[in-house]
Amino acid sequence: PRSSFRSSSSSMRTSSQVTELDADPLATLPPTRDNVLLVLQHQQQLHQTSLSLPTHNLFQKETGERGRVTEAERERRRKGVLQKATNWLLAYRLSKAAWSVSVDLLAHEELTVSYFAAVTLHEKVVYQWDTLTPVEAPQMFQAIMSFFEKSIGGPLPLLHTLSLSVASMLLHVPESSTSEGDQGVTFTSFFAEVYRSFQLPVPPQVQYALLYVLKVLPEELSDSPLPLLTKKKLSRALSAQMPTTLKLFRHTLSSIPN
C-alpha cells in the first residue's frame, strides 16, 4: 500500500524545499525529523513514478514544460534525483542526530517510517555504539528496549529488527553496568531476566519476544565487528547459557497447541 509519510510540519515544508531536493546540494538539509520524513516521502514517490505519469513536481525546475525534454531524459533526471535522496538518507544514517531522530521515528504511524528508523538504529548499534558517551549509551539502551517491548504483538518486521538491535546492544554491555552507579541490563543479566519471566505470570507474547532475542543473538555475535578476543569471550558466555536456553525453547514449543 502507498504510504504518505504525512506530518503537518513536513507537509508545510515540502513545497518550499522541493527545489532543494532538485538542486545538487541536497546534503545542505540538516538531519532533522521533518527532513527525514520529507526525503523518505520523495524517495518513495520517485520509486513509484513511471514514464507514463505526469512530470513529478521534483522535476519542474529542471524540465519546465513537459514537451521540452524527451521521456528518456526525464527518466535520467528522475534517477538522478532519486540517487541524491538515497545519498542523503545514507549520510543521515551516519550522523550523530540519527540516534535521537530515529528513536523518535520509531513511534511514527507509518510502518515504513518506523521500520526505516529501526533499521537505522540497528546499523548504528552494530557499527557506532562506541560513539555514544557513557551517559548516552544507557539512555539509548533503555529507549530501544522500551520500543522493543511496545512492538511485541505488532508487525513482525519491526519486532525482528528491534530484536536485532537489542541483541547487538547486549554484546556491547557484556558484564559492565550500563550506567555509573546503576546495575543495568548486561549480557548475562538479560538471560536471567528471560528465565525469570517464565516463572512469573508474564504474557506469552512477551516470553516469545525475549526468546526471539536469544534466537538472533548467536548470528548477531557472529556478524559483529567487535574485536576477535571480545567475540570469543562472549561466545563462551553464550555457550554457558545454552542448556537452560534450550530448555526454555522446548518448553515454549511444547506449550503451543497442535
HELIX and SHEET records of a PDB file:
HELIX    1   1 SER A    8  ASP A   22  1                                  15    
HELIX    2   2 LEU A   26  THR A   28  5                                   3    
HELIX    3   3 ARG A   33  GLN A   48  1                                  16    
HELIX    4   4 ASN A   57  PHE A   59  5                                   3    
HELIX    5   5 GLN A   60  THR A   63  1                                   4    
HELIX    6   6 ARG A   66  ARG A   68  5                                   3    
HELIX    7   7 GLU A   71  LEU A   94  1                                  24    
HELIX    8   8 ALA A   97  LEU A  105  1                                   9    
HELIX    9   9 LEU A  111  GLN A  128  1                                  18    
HELIX   10  10 TRP A  129  THR A  131  5                                   3    
HELIX   11  11 GLU A  136  SER A  151  1                                  16    
HELIX   12  12 LEU A  156  HIS A  172  1                                  17    
HELIX   13  13 PHE A  187  SER A  197  1                                  11    
HELIX   14  14 PRO A  204  ASP A  223  1                                  20    
HELIX   15  15 LEU A  228  SER A  254  1                                  27    
END                                                                             
